[in-house]
Amino acid sequence: MFIRLSAAIAALSLLGSAALAQGAKPTDPQIAHIAYTAGVLDINAAKQAITKASNKDVKAFAQDMVRDHEAVNKQALDLVKKLKVTPEDNDTSKTLSKQAADKLAELNKLKGAEYDKAYVANEVAYHKAVNGALETQLIPSASNAELKSLLQTGLKIFQGHQQHAEQVAAKLK
């Protein structure tokens, strides 16, 4: 019961915002903000896991998430500065932030193995949803070639994160 359908919720939030639901293609500034926000949210979850997790593999995974997402977000910030683009907050990034805050509060109530399993299960679901959104919405909608390339690179990294999270989850069962 605790581990809700996080993937479905995240996918709906990514793909179901008012602009996207109406068939409007997100703009590059909106895409940049969504992608950056998704990275920040995973960094925040990982930082919580570093302090709360009891399993060494879960802690190591969380440390990888902080390192990798901070590196990709730095590249994203460097790119938007270079292109003189201001990332644009939007319904999707706002929904992602709200849902992530709720999930962090939920996870914060857990301890030990229960926390470890819930965190890793959420990471699997979150990466599935973000990877799906990158593949089906964000990358195809990006107009700028450099932004599209950065998103494609991020997708490869995040697919690896999903596989890593699935491996850690399998060990926790």
LOMI-219067 format. One record per residue: residue in one letter; x, y, z of N, C-alpha, C in turn. Coordinates in steps of 0.05 Angstrom, whole numbers, padded with zeros to 5 digits, always signed. Atoms other than C-alpha are relative to their C-alpha. Layout:
<atoms>
AXYZXYZXYZ/...
</atoms>
This chain:
<atoms>
M+00017-00024+00000+00000+00000+00000+00017+00025+00000/F-00017-00024-00002+00056+00048+00018+00012+00008-00026/I-00013-00005+00026+00091+00041-00048-00022+00002-00021/R+00021-00005+00019+00039+00073-00092+00011-00002-00028/L-00008+00002+00028+00041+00073-00166+00015+00026-00007/S-00015-00025+00004+00095+00126-00166+00006+00005-00030/A-00006-00004+00029+00112+00113-00239-00024+00012-00014/A+00023-00011+00014+00041+00126-00261-00005+00029+00008/I+00004-00027-00009+00036+00188-00218+00020+00019-00013/A-00021-00017+00012+00102+00216-00243-00005+00004-00030/A+00005-00001+00029+00085+00199-00315-00024+00019-00006/L+00023-00017+00004+00018+00233-00309+00007+00029+00005/S-00007-00028-00005+00049+00295-00278+00018+00010-00023/L-00018-00010+00022+00102+00298-00333-00016+00004-00026/L+00014-00001+00026+00054+00285-00390-00028+00012+00002/G+00027-00008-00002-00011+00309-00362-00004+00029+00008/S+00004-00028-00007+00001+00382-00348-00018+00013-00020/A+00020-00013+00017-00048+00430-00378+00010+00005-00028/A-00010-00007+00027-00003+00452-00435+00004-00026-00016/L-00005+00024+00015+00017+00381-00454-00026-00015-00005/A+00025+00014+00004-00052+00353-00445-00016+00011-00023/Q+00014-00012+00022-00079+00402-00495+00015-00004-00026/G-00014+00005+00024-00029+00377-00545+00021+00021-00007/A-00020-00020+00005+00015+00438-00540+00028-00012+00006/K-00027+00009-00004+00088+00422-00549+00015+00018+00019/P-00015-00017-00019+00131+00446-00491+00022+00014-00014/T-00021-00016+00012+00180+00501-00508+00027-00009+00012/D-00026+00006-00010+00255+00493-00499+00004+00011+00029/P-00003-00010-00028+00254+00538-00436-00016-00017+00020/Q+00016+00017-00017+00198+00494-00407+00014-00027+00003/I-00014+00026-00001+00235+00430-00425+00025+00002+00018/A-00024-00004-00017+00299+00457-00393-00008+00000+00030/H+00008-00002-00028+00261+00473-00329-00010-00027+00010/I+00011+00026-00008+00225+00405-00327+00024-00019+00006/A-00023+00018-00003+00291+00367-00337+00016+00007+00024/Y-00015-00009-00023+00328+00409-00286-00014-00006+00026/T+00016+00005-00024+00272+00403-00235+00001-00030+00007/A+00000+00029-00005+00270+00327-00243+00027-00008+00012/G-00026+00006-00011+00345+00325-00229+00002+00009+00029/V-00001-00010-00027+00340+00369-00168-00016-00017+00020/L+00017+00016-00017+00283+00328-00140+00014-00027+00007/D-00014+00025-00006+00324+00264-00147+00024+00004+00018/I-00023-00006-00018+00384+00297-00114-00011+00003+00028/N+00011-00003-00027+00340+00317-00055-00008-00027+00012/A+00007+00027-00011+00313+00246-00048+00025-00016+00007/A-00025+00015-00006+00383+00218-00052+00014+00011+00025/K-00012-00012-00024+00409+00266+00001-00014-00010+00025/Q+00015+00011-00023+00353+00242+00047+00009-00029+00004/A-00007+00028-00002+00372+00170+00032+00028-00003+00012/I-00027+00001-00011+00445+00183+00048+00000+00001+00030/T+00002-00003-00029+00425+00203+00118-00017-00021+00013/K+00019+00018-00012+00368+00153+00129+00004-00030-00006/A-00002+00028+00008+00386+00089+00092+00018-00015+00019/S-00016+00017-00017+00413+00031+00132+00017-00020-00016/N-00014+00019+00017+00437-00012+00074+00022+00014-00015/K-00023-00013+00014+00506+00003+00045-00004+00003-00030/D+00005-00003+00028+00483-00011-00026-00019+00023-00007/V+00019-00022+00004+00425+00038-00019+00015+00026+00004/K-00015-00025-00004+00472+00091+00009+00018+00005-00024/A-00017-00003+00023+00521+00079-00048-00016+00009-00025/F+00017-00008+00022+00465+00084-00099-00008+00029+00003/A+00008-00027-00004+00441+00149-00068+00024+00019-00005/Q-00023-00017+00006+00512+00178-00071+00005+00002-00030/D-00002-00001+00029+00514+00160-00145-00020+00019-00012/M+00021-00018+00010+00448+00196-00156+00008+00029+00004/V-00008-00028-00005+00474+00260-00124+00022+00008-00020/R-00022-00007+00018+00539+00258-00164-00009+00003-00029/D+00008+00000+00028+00507+00242-00231-00020+00022-00006/H+00020-00021+00006+00447+00288-00226+00011+00028+00003/E-00013-00026-00003+00489+00346-00201+00017+00006-00025/A-00017-00004+00024+00536+00336-00261-00017+00007-00024/V+00018-00006+00022+00479+00334-00311-00013+00028+00003/N+00012-00026-00005+00445+00394-00279+00020+00023-00005/K-00020-00020+00005+00510+00433-00282+00003+00005-00030/Q-00001-00002+00029+00514+00418-00357-00024+00015-00010/A+00025-00013+00009+00442+00440-00365+00002+00030+00006/L-00002-00028-00006+00455+00506-00329+00021+00014-00018/D-00020-00011+00018+00518+00518-00370-00012+00005-00028/L+00012-00002+00027+00478+00506-00434-00020+00022-00001/V+00020-00021+00002+00421+00552-00417+00013+00028+00002/K-00015-00025-00001+00471+00607-00399+00012+00006-00027/K-00012-00003+00027+00508+00596-00465-00021+00009-00020/L+00021-00006+00020+00443+00598-00504-00016+00025+00007/K+00015-00024-00010+00418+00658-00463-00030-00006+00001/V+00028+00008-00003+00354+00620-00447-00006-00001+00030/T+00009+00001-00028+00316+00628-00382-00019-00023+00003/P+00019+00022-00004+00285+00563-00359-00026+00011+00011/E+00027-00011-00006+00210+00573-00352-00015-00020+00017/D+00016+00016-00018+00172+00546-00293-00027-00006-00014/N+00024+00007+00014+00109+00510-00315-00016-00020+00017/D+00017+00017-00016+00052+00466-00290+00013-00027+00005/T-00013+00026-00003+00093+00402-00301+00021+00001+00022/S-00021-00002-00020+00153+00425-00260-00012+00006+00028/K+00013-00006-00026+00106+00452-00205-00012-00026+00011/T+00012+00025-00009+00069+00386-00202+00021-00020+00010/L-00023+00018-00008+00134+00346-00199+00010+00008+00027/S-00010-00010-00025+00158+00390-00142-00018-00007+00023/K+00020+00006-00021+00094+00381-00102+00000-00029+00007/Q+00001+00029-00005+00092+00306-00111+00026-00010+00013/A-00026+00009-00012+00166+00299-00094+00001+00008+00030/A+00001-00008-00028+00156+00339-00029-00017-00019+00016/D+00018+00019-00014+00098+00294-00010+00014-00027+00003/K-00014+00025-00001+00140+00232-00026+00023+00001+00021/L-00021-00002-00020+00199+00257+00015-00011-00001+00028/A+00012+00000-00026+00154+00270+00074-00009-00028+00008/E+00009+00028-00004+00125+00200+00067+00024-00018+00007/L-00024+00016-00005+00194+00168+00063+00013+00007+00026/N-00013-00009-00025+00219+00209+00122-00012-00014+00024/K+00013+00013-00022+00170+00172+00167+00010-00029+00004/L-00009+00028-00001+00203+00105+00152+00028-00002+00011/K-00027+00005-00010+00265+00073+00182+00010-00027-00009/G-00013+00026+00005+00314+00017+00168-00007-00012-00027/A+00005+00015+00025+00298-00036+00117-00025+00010-00014/E+00025-00010+00012+00228-00008+00106+00006+00025-00016/Y-00008-00024+00015+00258+00059+00086+00016-00008-00025/D-00017+00008+00022+00311+00026+00042-00017-00010-00024/K+00017+00011+00021+00259-00014+00003-00018+00021-00013/A+00018-00021+00011+00211+00045-00005+00016+00020-00017/Y-00016-00019+00015+00266+00092-00028+00008-00011-00027/V-00009+00012+00025+00294+00044-00080-00023-00005-00019/A+00024+00005+00017+00224+00025-00105-00008+00026-00013/N+00007-00026+00011+00210+00099-00113+00019+00009-00022/E-00020-00007+00020+00275+00109-00151-00004-00015-00026/V+00006+00015+00024+00257+00053-00199-00023+00013-00015/A+00024-00012+00012+00189+00083-00212+00005+00028-00011/Y-00006-00027+00009+00215+00154-00217+00017+00000-00025/H-00017+00000+00024+00269+00137-00267-00015-00011-00024/K+00016+00010+00022+00220+00096-00309-00017+00023-00011/A+00017-00022+00008+00173+00156-00311+00015+00022-00015/V-00016-00021+00012+00227+00207-00326+00011-00009-00026/N-00011+00011+00025+00259+00163-00378-00021-00001-00022/G+00022+00000+00019+00192+00153-00412-00007+00027-00010/A+00006-00027+00008+00178+00227-00412+00022+00012-00018/L-00022-00009+00017+00247+00242-00440-00003-00011-00029/E+00002+00014+00026+00237+00191-00496-00024+00009-00017/T+00025-00005+00015+00165+00208-00515-00008+00029-00003/Q+00009-00027+00000+00157+00281-00499+00023+00021-00002/L-00020-00022-00003+00218+00322-00480+00020+00000-00023/I-00019+00000+00022+00270+00299-00531-00013+00006-00027/P+00012-00006+00026+00222+00298-00590-00010+00030-00002/S+00010-00027+00000+00196+00367-00570+00022+00022+00000/A-00022-00019-00002+00264+00400-00561+00007+00010-00028/S-00007-00013+00026+00280+00449-00618+00030+00003-00003/N-00028-00006+00001+00351+00466-00600+00017-00026+00000/A-00016+00025+00003+00402+00413-00622+00017-00006+00024/E-00017+00005-00023+00447+00423-00562-00017-00009+00024/L+00017+00008-00021+00389+00417-00514-00009-00029-00004/K+00008+00028+00007+00365+00354-00550+00022-00019+00006/S-00023+00017-00005+00435+00325-00546+00005-00004+00030/L-00003+00003-00029+00440+00339-00471-00021-00018+00011/L+00021+00017-00009+00373+00307-00460+00005-00030-00007/Q-00006+00027+00009+00394+00246-00500+00023-00013+00017/T-00021+00009-00017+00458+00240-00459-00011-00006+00028/G+00013+00004-00026+00418+00248-00395-00017-00026+00000/L+00017+00024+00001+00370+00193-00418+00017-00025+00003/K-00018+00023-00003+00428+00144-00426+00009-00004+00028/I-00009+00002-00028+00453+00160-00356-00023-00009+00017/F+00023+00006-00017+00383+00156-00326-00010-00028-00005/Q+00007+00028+00005+00369+00089-00360+00019-00018+00016/G-00019+00015-00017+00432+00064-00325-00008+00002+00029/H+00010-00003-00027+00404+00092-00260-00023-00019+00006/Q+00024+00018-00003+00339+00054-00270+00009-00029+00004/Q-00010+00028-00002+00377-00011-00282+00014-00005+00027/H-00014+00002-00025+00421+00002-00221-00020-00002+00023/A+00020+00000-00021+00360+00017-00178-00015-00027+00001/E+00013+00027+00001+00327-00048-00202+00018-00021+00012/Q-00018+00019-00012+00389-00087-00183+00001+00002+00031/V+00000-00004-00029+00391-00056-00114-00026-00010+00012/A+00026+00009-00010+00317-00069-00105-00002-00030+00002/A+00000+00029+00000+00326-00142-00123+00015-00012+00023/K-00016+00009-00022+00378-00150-00069-00014+00004+00027/L+00013-00007-00026+00332-00120-00016-00024-00018+00006/K+00024+00016-00004+00276-00170-00025+00004-00023+00018/
</atoms>
